[in-house]
Amino acid sequence: MLIHPQFDPIAVSIGPLAVRWYGLMYLAGFLAFLWLGKRRAAAQPWHGMNAQDVDDLLFYGVLGVVLGGRLGQVLFYEPGYYLAHPLEILAVWKGGMAFHGGMLGVFVAMALWGRKAGKSFFQVTDFIAPLVPLGLMAGRIGNFINGELWGRVADAALPWAMVFPLVDPLPRHPSPLYQAAGEGLLLFIILWLFSARQRALGRVSGMFMIGYGVLRFAAEYFREPDHGIFGLSYTVSMGQWLSLPMVLFGLWLLLRRPVAAR
């Protein structure tokens, strides 16, 4: 049976300055966005994007991810805790970012950038959708390093069952690694291949919504459920409740009559 290494969350410390692994994982995700985005803009001219657009999208996206992700964690998962400790809302370097809140924040940010750049909402989201999963993978690796979002109790005979000493002595699923592989690497491969040729407006965005929603819904069966605003539920977790609308909206985007080819 494996034991979580209990990494030091601080990667580098110079005097009072401390750089945390969690922050470095986000930085890796943002750099992957830049690199892949510029490749995508050059290879797929039908998006109407250039290298400067990718830089601008990253700036807007970072604001959306950080603000939306943190507010999502506060409102969806831990409203009681943050109501009692309001200053902790600002401590994003300690972890605690909700994907669904971050996604809503990015939607707002992309709508604002699209309005400024004269591009439609789905034109923007179709372009960025394949650039997101590697960032999600990096974030889940950051969760694992922090020893958070541990999994449900597993059979001790499972070769990769892991004890998280700060939680309890029970063998558990290393669920952040499951999510890094599923919502991160696997979703990236699916979207990168699906978007390799021109699709009708909204199709790539729809595939992202379905892919993430289904993979997150499945991963929740291995992850210790969060309390959330609906209370603790071992039948349908908070993450699953929030993923269901994503899947339904994604199906609508994929099945609706094509709007206009770009």
Order of alpha helices (4+ residues) and beta strands (2+ residues): beta-beta-beta-alpha-alpha-alpha-alpha-alpha-alpha-beta-beta-alpha-alpha-alpha-alpha
